[in-house]
Amino acid sequence: MLRIAEGRKLYDRLIQGDLVTVMAGMTEPFDSVFSACVLYYFADLRPIFAQVARLMAPEGMFVFSVDPYGDEHEIGVTGPGEYCHSRRYLRSLAAEVGLEEKAIEIARHRGPPGFWCAFKKA
Ligand SMILES: C[S@@+](CC[C@H](N)C(=O)[O-])C[C@H]1O[C@@H](n2cnc3c(N)ncnc32)[C@H](O)[C@@H]1O
């Protein structure tokens, strides 16, 4: 993935590492954080929401996709090491860290549809 990204000559910086660990070591504010088809590898998204909210500039947008789950649940298992998340769970995490929901839509995501979400830092 990093080799492909490097070949596109679009990015100022590419970092290899665990995303929570890497974000925990950062201090600069970001205008936006985008994560496509990555968060389904994580059961508990709380550490990610916490780091994103800490690093995001005011009015910044956090846009991401997850595997979808019904609101009667929070986190489910879709396969080995793969998880799905409900809108209720995502909304509760966002409220905890001060992110405001702008959209949660259903659209193509790693094949089957997923939730595409946009949350804004208040
Ligand atoms: C399905 S790919 C999606 C890549 C890209 N966003 C795209 O849409 O083409 C999932 C990516 O998540 C990365 N990933 C999985 N767990 C990770 C973690 N803990 N920290 C950082 N990246 C992780 C994998 O290395 C892989 O590159």
The ligand as a MOL file (V3000), in Angstrom:
LIG
                    3D

  0  0  0     0  0            999 V3000
M  V30 BEGIN CTAB
M  V30 COUNTS 27 29 0 0 0
M  V30 BEGIN ATOM
M  V30 1 C -8.0650 -2.7610 2.8360 0
M  V30 2 S -6.6000 -1.7900 3.0250 0 CHG=1
M  V30 3 C -7.2350 -0.1850 2.6210 0
M  V30 4 C -6.1440 0.7190 2.2010 0
M  V30 5 C -6.5780 2.0730 1.5780 0
M  V30 6 N -7.1470 2.9320 2.5910 0
M  V30 7 C -7.5000 1.8900 0.4180 0
M  V30 8 O -8.6850 2.2060 0.5400 0
M  V30 9 O -7.0470 1.4060 -0.6070 0 CHG=-1
M  V30 10 C -6.4560 -1.7670 4.7920 0
M  V30 11 C -5.1690 -1.1170 5.2750 0
M  V30 12 O -5.2620 -0.9540 6.6940 0
M  V30 13 C -3.9640 -1.1360 7.2080 0
M  V30 14 N -4.0160 -1.4110 8.6670 0
M  V30 15 C -4.5980 -2.4610 9.2810 0
M  V30 16 N -4.4040 -2.3900 10.6190 0
M  V30 17 C -3.6650 -1.2650 10.8330 0
M  V30 18 C -3.1200 -0.6550 11.9950 0
M  V30 19 N -3.3000 -1.1800 13.2050 0
M  V30 20 N -2.4190 0.4800 11.8410 0
M  V30 21 C -2.2280 1.0220 10.6190 0
M  V30 22 N -2.7220 0.5000 9.4790 0
M  V30 23 C -3.4250 -0.6370 9.5870 0
M  V30 24 C -3.4190 -2.3000 6.3920 0
M  V30 25 O -2.0140 -2.3330 6.4750 0
M  V30 26 C -3.9160 -1.9420 4.9980 0
M  V30 27 O -2.9780 -1.1420 4.3270 0
M  V30 END ATOM
M  V30 BEGIN BOND
M  V30 1 1 1 2
M  V30 2 1 2 3
M  V30 3 1 2 10
M  V30 4 1 3 4
M  V30 5 1 4 5
M  V30 6 1 5 6
M  V30 7 1 5 7
M  V30 8 2 7 8
M  V30 9 1 7 9
M  V30 10 1 10 11
M  V30 11 1 11 12
M  V30 12 1 11 26
M  V30 13 1 12 13
M  V30 14 1 13 14
M  V30 15 1 13 24
M  V30 16 1 14 15
M  V30 17 1 14 23
M  V30 18 2 15 16
M  V30 19 1 16 17
M  V30 20 1 17 18
M  V30 21 2 17 23
M  V30 22 1 18 19
M  V30 23 2 18 20
M  V30 24 1 20 21
M  V30 25 2 21 22
M  V30 26 1 22 23
M  V30 27 1 24 25
M  V30 28 1 24 26
M  V30 29 1 26 27
M  V30 END BOND
M  V30 END CTAB
M  END
